[in-house]
């Protein structure tokens, strides 16, 4: 479980990362877990793993991609983490053939206009529907580390607004990795990060918790439309 890996952080660093051992961490119950309460939510793993050298971190969008990512990680001669949620996937077809993914490469799911949504892991599925509704570009980021820098730069050059969405706390999470790429390349870009709120999430089903965190379809859509409105307002001010 993601929450149990917190207890093993010292071992993760000293016994695996420092020695550069080829250990694959299959991290279950990442994000909102449900009725076990705030002690069992996997809210922080992207943040506490992303800072570790030589780590590869993947977040699958569905059950088939999870399977392929576990296969990919098993082939690598370094520490790897694949983090996935409690429960079931969205119900995609499972490919029997195992195929290693290109390391650090995202997947462009949809090409749109004005807005690019960079979604990580479980957030790809609700963001697909939102991208259709808003005619937005949607990227399944797949890798949190190494992150797809070239694609991020490309998205900046083609879109007025970028929104990152993840089922991890915003502080130090996957969206922060996108921010770092943009800052490192000196790009001026409207970007907003969305994820789990800066508070403890209480008991409830996984769906209830996502709703409470406003990280369900409606919550994400409301956040993104507010960001679009702000971007449009800023454009009107700058051209006035």
C-alpha positions, 0 to 999 in steps of 0.5 A: 500500500502507498501508506505503508511505503511511507513507513519504509521511506528510510529503507527505500532510500538507503537500501534501494536508491543509494545502492541503485538496486533493480527493485520494482515497487508495485504501489497499491491503494495510491490516492483515495482509498476509502473507508479506512480513513486518513491513515490509509490514503495514499496521498503523498507517494509521488511527492516523496518519491519524485525527489529520489535520484535514479527513480522511475515513477509511472502512473497508469491510466487503466488496468491494461496500462498498469499491466504493461507498466509493471512489465516495463519496470521489471525490465529496468536495472534501477529502482522503479515504482508503479502506483495504482488505485484501490478497486477496479480500472475503467474497464478497458480491454486487456492486451495479452502481449506484454510490451515495454513502454518507452521510458519517459514518454507521454501519450497524446490522447486528444488534440484540441485548442487553447487548453491542454490537460496533462493528466496523471494515472487515474485522472485520465479517465474523467479528463477524457470526457472533460477534454471532449466537452471543452475541445481541449488537448488531453495528454496521458502523462504516464511517467512522473519521472522521468517526465516528458520534457519535450512534450511539455515544451510542445504543449506550451508552444501550442496552448494558452493554458495548461492544467495538470490533474493528479490523484496526489497532493499538489505540493511536490507532486506530478504537476510540480514536475511540469512546473519545474520543466517550464521554469527551467526552460524560461517559458512564460505559460499560464499553468494551474495544478490540480490534485488532492487538497491540503487537508486530511480526507476522512472516511467514505467510499473512494467515490465519496472521497473523490467527490469530497476532494472535488477531484471527480468529474464535476470538481475537475470541470469546475476547476478547469472552467474557472482557470479558462475564465481567468485566462480569458480575463487576463488576455482581455486586460493585456489587449486593452 
